[in-house]
Amino acid sequence: MRARAAGALLLALMPHVSVADDRTSCTALTGLVNQAAVETIDLTNLTKHLNAETCGTALTTGGGREIHCRWSFAYRDEAAISLHDRIASDVQTCLNATAVPREDGVNHPDSYDQQRFHAGDVDLSLSLKDKAALQRTFVFLRIGGG
C-alpha cells in the first residue's frame, strides 16, 4: 500500500518535472517518477532510461517498497562526482525536494557522502561511495515512501 502512495505522490510531483520542460536533466527523473507510480516496475527500461548500471526494488522494514539504482565508475573518477552533484541538483529542482539534515556518526572505512531529500511523502537518498578494495566508486539513488 505504501508503494502505491509513494508512487501516487511521485506522479503528483510530475507537474514540477513538466515545468522544467526543456531541462533534459529532468528527463531521467521523469522516468523514475513514472516507474514508481506503477505496481509492476519495468526494471530493464528504468535502468536503460536512467543510464544506470542496475536498478531494483526492495521492501523496507515498514512494509513499503523502494526503488534503488546504482552507477559504477573507476575508483575516484571525477565523472562519479559530477553525476552525484547533477542528480542532487536535479532532485531539488525537478522534484522540488528539500534537503534533510545529515546524520552524524556514519563510519565507513572508505570515502562516503550521503545526501537525503524529502519531497511530499517521498524520501530520497543519494550516496557517493569509494570502495578501494574494488577499485570502484559508486553512486546510489534510493527513493521510497516516507
Long-range contacts (C-beta under 8 A, 24 or more apart in sequence): 1-63, 2-60, 2-62, 2-63, 2-64, 2-65, 2-145, 3-39, 3-64, 3-65, 3-144, 3-145, 4-39, 5-121, 5-145, 6-36, 6-64, 6-65, 6-121, 6-122, 6-143, 6-144, 6-145, 6-146, 7-36, 7-37, 7-38, 7-39, 8-37, 9-119, 9-120, 9-121, 9-122, 9-145, 10-36, 10-37, 10-122, 10-143, 11-36, 11-37, 12-120, 13-95, 13-96, 13-119, 13-120, 13-122, 16-94, 16-95, 16-96, 17-94, 17-95, 20-93, 20-94, 23-93, 23-94, 25-86, 25-89, 25-90, 25-94, 26-90, 26-93, 26-94, 28-90, 29-90, 29-91, 29-94, 29-95, 30-94, 32-67, 32-69, 32-141, 32-143, 33-95, 35-67, 36-67, 36-143, 41-67, 60-144, 60-145, 62-145, 64-144, 64-145, 65-144, 65-145, 66-142, 66-143, 66-144, 66-145, 67-142, 67-143, 67-144, 68-140, 68-141, 68-142, 68-143, 69-140, 69-141, 70-138, 70-139, 70-140, 71-138, 71-139, 72-136, 72-137, 72-138, 73-136, 73-137, 73-138, 73-139, 74-135, 74-136, 74-137, 75-130, 75-131, 75-132, 75-134, 75-135, 75-136, 75-137, 76-111, 76-130, 76-137, 77-137, 80-128, 80-137, 80-138, 80-139, 81-128, 83-139, 84-113, 84-126, 84-128, 84-139, 87-126, 87-139, 87-141, 88-115, 88-126, 91-117, 91-119, 91-124, 91-126, 92-117, 95-119, 95-122, 95-124, 97-122, 97-124, 118-146, 121-145, 121-146, 122-146
